[in-house]
């Protein structure tokens, strides 16, 4: 993690300005391997968009490049920070259906 990003994440956690959403992935739209689009999905109405091709201090690992989100219906818990550019994913937890 770049030092500036670490300091920003530390501030987010210290001030508790993050949010958590837990539920099933809906409206999953994978990014093609070639790029030229963002990957996106929602959980309980909270939209997430990201791309491997955008430099970010937050999560941006798409399914086409080995990311954890694969399809609608995955049970997830996501810690995120609302920004002017959208909801930035800080932490990803994939839930087993037996949890």
N, C-alpha and C positions, 0 to 999 in steps of 0.2 A: 504494500500500500504506500502510495506517495504520502510524504509527511503532511501536506495540506489536507489530503483526504482523511488521514488518520485524525487530525485535529478536528475536522468537521464532524466526523463520526463520533468522536469523543464528546463534542458539544451536544450533539443530538441525543446521545444516551444520558449525559449528565442532566440536561434540561428536560428529559423525558418528552421530547417533542416528536417522538415517533408514534406510529399507530400499528395495531396488529389486526389482521383479518384472518379468519379461519373458515374453511369451507371447501366446496368443490370448484374446480376450474370450469369456467364456462366461456363460450365464444372464443375458443382457442384458435389462433391464426398463426401458424408457424412461418418463420422467415425462410425463404428459399436459400439453398446453399450459396447461390450466386449473389445473395444480398438483394439490393434494390427494393427492400421493404423492411418493415419492422415486425418483430414477433409481438403478439399481443394476446391478452386474455383478461378475464375479470373473475373476481371472487366476491360474491355477495354484492355485486354492483360496483365494486372498486376496480377501476381499469388500470392495467399495467402494460406499458409498451417499452421495448428496448431492442437494441441491435448490437451484434458483435462489432459492427463497423463504426460505432460511436464511442469515443473515449469518455469514460465515466468512472467516477470513484465508487459507483454502486454496481449492483448485479447487472450483467448484460450478456449472459451466456445462453444463446439460442439453442433450440433442439437440434437444428441442422449441424451444429458444431459441438454436440455432446452435452447440451444443457439438460437440466432435470425435468423440465416441463415437456410432456409428450402429447397429451390428449385431453379432451374434455372429461370431466368426472374424476380427475385425480384429487385426492384429499390433501390439502396443503394448509400450512400456517405460515403467513408471510408478515414479517416486520418491515415496515416501510416508512418513508419520510415524504410528506407532500411537498412538492416544489412547484415553481412556476411552469416548469416543463412537463409536469406529470408526477406520478407516484414513483419514487425511487426505492427499489428493493434493497433492503439492508441485510435481511436474513431470510433464508428459505428453509422450511421444515416440511419434508414429505411425510405424510401420515400413512401408516399401514392401516388397512381396514380393520385390523384386530385391535388397534389402539383405542 
